[in-house]
Amino acid sequence: MDVFLPARPPFTADATDILDPVVRARIIPRLVRSMALPGTMIGCLPWSAPDERILELTAWVPLIRLSPADGSVLVPGPDDPGGLGWTWRTLVATLATVAAFRVLRGRPRR
């Protein structure tokens, strides 16, 4: 199947559903905690929740392993969970908000 991930060219990969509970218990809590705001959407605060609670709330979420068909290694990118790709977006949004407040504060009121 063709895979399209942020900040990298498309590639062909094989997808495997990971059902082994030991592997899920090792990966899912770390993955959820690395996702900042989306991680909180599981129904608890993942930074203070025990791994068991996170696994309970995400039992329905599939864990898919992508293996590039050409045998290459799929390395994490800046937009992957735990990467720093989110930082520039946050900076841009913050600067735009500050600029908008300054412009609006400088306008005369009617």
C-alpha positions in Angstrom: 0.0 0.0 0.0 1.1 3.6 -0.6 1.7 5.6 2.6 1.6 9.4 2.9 3.1 10.7 6.1 3.8 14.4 7.0 7.2 15.9 6.0 8.4 12.9 4.0 7.9 11.6 0.5 5.3 8.9 -0.2 6.5 5.3 0.0 5.1 1.8 -0.3 4.8 -0.2 2.8 3.4 -3.4 4.3 1.0 -2.8 7.3 0.7 -5.2 10.2 -1.9 -4.9 12.9 0.0 -5.4 16.2 -2.3 -7.5 18.5 0.4 -8.8 21.0 -0.6 -7.3 24.4 3.0 -7.2 25.6 4.0 -5.1 22.5 0.9 -2.8 22.9 1.7 -2.3 26.6 5.2 -1.2 25.7 4.3 1.2 22.9 0.8 2.6 23.4 1.3 4.5 26.8 4.5 6.0 25.5 2.9 7.0 22.2 -0.1 8.6 23.9 2.1 10.6 26.3 4.2 11.9 23.5 1.2 13.4 21.6 0.5 16.4 23.9 -3.1 17.6 23.3 -4.3 14.7 21.2 -3.0 12.4 24.0 -5.5 14.0 26.4 -8.4 13.1 24.1 -8.4 9.5 25.3 -10.4 10.4 28.4 -7.7 11.0 31.0 -4.5 13.0 31.6 -1.9 10.6 30.2 1.0 12.1 32.1 -0.5 11.2 35.5 -2.5 8.1 34.5 -1.0 4.6 35.0 -0.2 2.6 31.9 -3.1 0.2 32.6 -5.6 3.1 32.4 -4.2 4.3 29.1 -4.3 0.7 27.7 -7.9 0.3 28.9 -9.0 3.6 27.2 -7.2 2.8 24.0 -8.1 -0.9 23.7 -10.1 -0.2 20.6 -7.3 1.8 18.9 -5.4 -0.3 16.3 -1.6 -0.3 16.5 -0.2 -0.6 13.0 3.4 -1.3 12.1 4.5 0.0 8.8 7.4 -1.7 7.1 8.8 -0.1 3.9 8.4 -2.6 1.1 11.9 -1.8 -0.2 13.4 -3.1 3.1 14.6 0.4 4.2 14.3 1.6 7.7 11.5 4.0 8.6 13.1 6.6 10.8 11.0 9.0 13.0 10.5 12.4 11.5 9.9 15.8 13.1 6.1 15.5 12.8 5.9 12.1 14.3 4.8 11.7 18.0 7.7 12.8 20.2 9.2 14.9 17.4 9.6 18.7 17.5 7.6 19.4 14.3 4.8 20.9 16.4 7.1 23.7 17.8 7.1 25.9 14.8 3.3 25.7 14.5 2.9 26.7 18.1 5.3 29.6 17.7 3.6 30.9 14.6 0.1 30.6 16.3 1.4 32.4 19.4 3.0 35.2 17.4 -0.1 35.6 15.2 -2.3 35.9 18.3 0.0 38.5 20.0 0.0 40.5 16.7 -3.8 40.3 16.4 -4.2 41.5 20.0 -1.8 44.4 19.5 -3.7 45.5 16.3 -7.1 45.2 18.0 -5.9 47.0 21.1 -4.6 49.9 19.0 -7.9 50.5 17.2 -10.2 53.2 18.4 -13.5 52.0 19.9 -16.8 53.0 18.3 
